[in-house]
Amino acid sequence: MSAPGPVSPPPAETSTVDSSSPIVTQFSSSVSATATRVHHHHHRPHHQRRALLL
């Protein structure tokens, strides 16, 4: 009956890591910035390529 007690700590650790997720936030921010930059920079060529594909 005392099992649920010690079993609670493990999930709490995972929750903390997931809640903090500083790496994930940084990664997401970096990806977002890169995607925006690439999209903005390659906006014209992408449009032409799409027209060719169509």
N, C-alpha and C positions, 0 to 999 in steps of 0.2 A: 504493500500500500504506500510505501515510502518511495516507490520507483518514480512516479510522476514528478516528484520534487527534483531529483538530480537530472532527470531527463529534460527538464525545462531549460536549464542553462545552455545546452548546445544550440537549440533553435534561436535563442536570444543572441548568441554570437553572430550567427548567420544574418539575423535581422539587422544587427548593428552594421555589419559590413555592407549589406544591401542598402540600408538606409543612408549611410554615409556616401558610399559609392563615389568617392572623390575622383577616382581614376575614370569611372564611367562618365561622370559629368564632364571632366576635362576632355575625354576622348570624344564625347558627343559634340562638345563645343568646337573642338578642332575639326571634326568631320564636317560639321555644319559650315564653318568658316571656309574650309577647303572647297566644299561642294559649291558654295555661293561664289567663291572666287573663280573656280573652274567654269561654272555655268555662265557667269558674267563675261569671262574672258573668251569662252568658246561658244558664245551665243550665235554669232553669225554662221560660222562653219557648221554648227549643229543644225541650224535651220536649212542650210543648203543641202546637207547630207540627208536630212529628213525628206526634203523635196525630191531628191534623187531616188530615195527608197520608195517613195510614194509613186 
